[in-house]
Amino acid sequence: MTTVEIEYCVPCGFRERALDVQRAILTSLERDLDRVSLAMGDHGVFRVTVDGEAVYEKSEDDYDVDGIVRAVRKRV
């Protein structure tokens, strides 16, 4: 099974964004995952990893919840 981590910048106020992504991933893939966790960070970070490998980086990708879910699904 698979572990997903969503790391988000606390000072930037990305918590709601992280919760939206977490909710969307759980809605779509809950039965296929072991864990979806949130990790607090700083310096503008917003990163989604699957088993330690990044599938979304705010600095490299446009923010799209459905796109993030599709990227996670490809790794599951």
C-alpha positions in Angstrom: 0.0 0.0 0.0 0.9 3.6 -0.4 1.7 6.6 1.8 0.9 10.2 0.7 2.3 13.3 2.4 1.2 16.8 1.9 3.7 19.4 3.1 2.5 22.9 3.3 3.8 26.3 4.4 2.2 27.5 7.7 3.2 31.1 7.5 1.8 31.3 3.9 -1.6 30.1 5.1 -1.6 27.0 2.9 -3.4 24.9 5.4 -6.8 25.1 3.7 -5.2 24.2 0.4 -3.6 21.2 2.0 -6.9 20.1 3.6 -8.6 20.5 0.2 -6.0 18.3 -1.5 -6.2 15.7 1.4 -10.0 15.6 1.2 -9.9 15.1 -2.6 -7.2 12.3 -2.4 -9.2 10.5 0.3 -12.4 10.8 -1.6 -10.9 9.3 -4.7 -8.3 6.8 -3.4 -9.0 6.0 0.3 -9.2 2.3 -0.2 -5.8 2.2 -2.0 -3.8 4.1 0.6 -2.2 3.3 3.9 -1.9 6.9 5.0 -2.4 10.5 3.9 -0.6 12.9 6.3 -0.1 16.6 6.6 3.4 18.0 7.4 3.8 21.6 8.4 6.6 23.5 6.7 7.7 27.0 5.8 9.5 29.0 3.1 6.5 28.8 0.7 6.5 25.0 0.4 3.6 23.1 -0.9 4.6 19.6 -2.0 2.7 16.3 -2.4 4.8 13.1 -2.2 3.8 9.5 -2.8 6.1 7.0 -1.0 8.7 9.8 -0.7 8.7 10.9 -4.3 7.3 14.3 -5.3 4.3 14.2 -7.6 3.5 18.0 -7.1 5.7 21.0 -6.3 4.2 24.4 -6.0 7.3 25.9 -7.5 7.1 23.7 -10.6 3.4 23.0 -11.2 0.2 24.9 -11.4 -2.2 24.4 -8.5 -5.0 22.1 -9.6 -6.6 19.7 -7.1 -7.8 17.3 -9.8 -4.4 17.3 -11.4 -2.8 16.5 -8.1 -5.2 13.6 -7.5 -4.4 12.3 -11.0 -0.7 12.5 -10.3 -1.2 10.5 -7.0 -3.4 8.0 -8.8 -0.6 7.3 -11.3 1.7 6.3 -8.5 -0.8 4.1 -6.6 
